[in-house]
Amino acid sequence: MTTRTRTTEKGSTPAAVRSSRSDAEIQQAVFDELVWDSRVDATDVGVEVDAGVVTLTGTVTSQGKKLAAAQAAHRTLGVLDVANHIVASKIEIAPVPSYPDLEMRIHEALARRSNRAARRIRISIKGGRVTLWGMVRSSEEQDAILGAVRHAPGVREVKDELVCTLLPLDAAGPTPSGWRNR
């Protein structure tokens, strides 16, 4: 059994995290975490594991994506350490994708976070600038949605018009007509 010691979020008492995962199981779990994280394209990252130590390789388009990949690996149970050998290449700013492509990327990013929440959000796109309208259940859900959209490829700016309601969304009234439900 592998033991990993880390400090809590507040940096206080160490907590032991035990895992009996094999290197192959850890590798698959890290890859799954990379797929889930909308900030990085999992197909750009190679994952190798040796005795619980993860080595990340590949090329991504920014330092933020390199860091996101390492964070995803560190979140995975059973990982003892991460060697981040990903190269962040400097590239020219890509042209803004066409409206249908960008809209599809945004809906995919929202669906990865919360398929139910994605159906309650209306999107307006103009030249890489995205405006979001709709109702969310909590500020945490709002933050997750905004983060997912901000990191969707092709998004240059996000305007937040989301409304946080403390009521269950069924009790908050019907969805306004004309909103896209996907």
N, C-alpha and C positions, 0 to 999 in steps of 0.2 A: 504494500500500500504506500502510495506517495503522499508526503505531507508538504504543504506549502504554508508558510507563515506570512501574514501581511497585517498591516495596521488597519483599523477601522477608518471610515470616512473622516472622522474627526481627528484621526491620528493618535488615538489613545491605545487602549489595551490590544495587544496582538490576538488574532483569532486564527485557529488552525483550520485549514481547509483540506479535507481528505478526499482523495480520488483514487479509484482503482481502475481508471481508464487506461487502455493500451495507447501506444503512440498512434496507431491507426484510427482509434476512436477519437483521440484528441484532434488529429488532423482533420477528420470529417467535421467535428464540432466547430473548429476554427473556420473552416470553409463555409459551413452553414451560417455562422455569425457574420462573415464577410458578405454573404448573399443578402442577409437581413439588413445590413447597414447600408442605407441609401447614399452615404457619402463616398463610397468607394465601389468600383466595378470589380467584383470578385474574379472575373476572367482575366484581369490584369495582374493578379497576385498569385505567386506560387507559395505553397505551404509545405514545409518539411518539419518533422518532429523527431527528436532523438532524446529519449529519457525525459520527456516532459518539456524539453526546451524547443520552442517553435522558432524556425527560421523563415522569414518572409523574404521573397525575391520578386522581381518583376519591375515594371516601369509604369508609373502613374503620371498624371499631368499636373500635380501640384503637391506642395508640402502638406497641405491639409489632408489630402487623400492618403499620403504616406502615414501621417499621424493617425488618421481614422482606422487604417488597417491594423496598426499596432494596438490601438485601443480595443478593437474588436477581438484580437488575439488574447490580450490580457484579460478580457471579460470571460473567457472560456474556462470552465471548470477543468482542473487538471494541469493547466499550463503553469510551469514553474518560472519560466523566463521567456523573453522574446528578443530575438536578434533580428533587427529590422534592416535588411539589405535592399530594400526597395529603393529604386532610383526615381527621384522626382524630376522629370524633364521639363525644361522651359520650352513652352510652345507658344505660338502666336494665338491670340484670341480667335476662337473659331467663330464663323458667322452664326448668327442666330438661326436656329432651326425653323423650318416652316411651322406655321400655327398648328396644323394637325399633329406633327411630330412632337412639338413641345407640349401640347395638351396631353398626348398619350404618355409622354415621360412623366408629367406631373401626376396623372392619375395612377400610373404604376408606382410612383414613389409614395403616394397617399395610401394605396392599397397595401403596400408592404407594411406600413405603420398600423393602419386600422381600416379594414374594408368597410366597416359600418360607418365610421366617421367620413370616409371618402364619399359616400353617397349623399352626405348632408352638405357638401361644400360646392359652391358655385365658383367658377373660375373665369376670369377675363384676362386675355393676353394681348399685349401690344408691344411688339419689338423687344421681346425678352423681359418685359415688365409684366409681372403677374399680380393681379388683385384677387384676393380670396374673400368670399362672403359666405356666411352660414352660421349655424349654431353649433357650439361645442359644449361638452359636459363639464369641463374643468380647465383651469389654466395649464395643467400638465398636458392635456390633450391638445390644447391650442399650441403650446410650445412644440410638441411633437410634429404637428401638422406643418407649422411654419418651418421647422428644421428640415423636414422631408422635402418640402417644396424648394427651399433655398438651395438645397444641394442637388436638385434635379439638373442634369446637363442642359445647358442653354438658358437657364434662368439667371438674369442679371440683377433683378430687383424684385422684392415682394412687398406689396402693400397689404396690411392686415386690416380687414374689415370684419373679422370674425367676432361673434358675440358669445360670451361665456354665460351659460345659464345654470343656475343651481337646481332647477327643476329637472325631472326626467324629461327627455326630449319629447316623449309622447304627450306629456302634460303641458308642454310649452306651446302647443298649438300645431297646426298642420304646416307642412313645408310649403312655402309660397309657390304658386303655380309658375311655371316657366323655368324653375330650377332644374338643372340636369341631375337625374338620379342614376348613377352608374353603379 
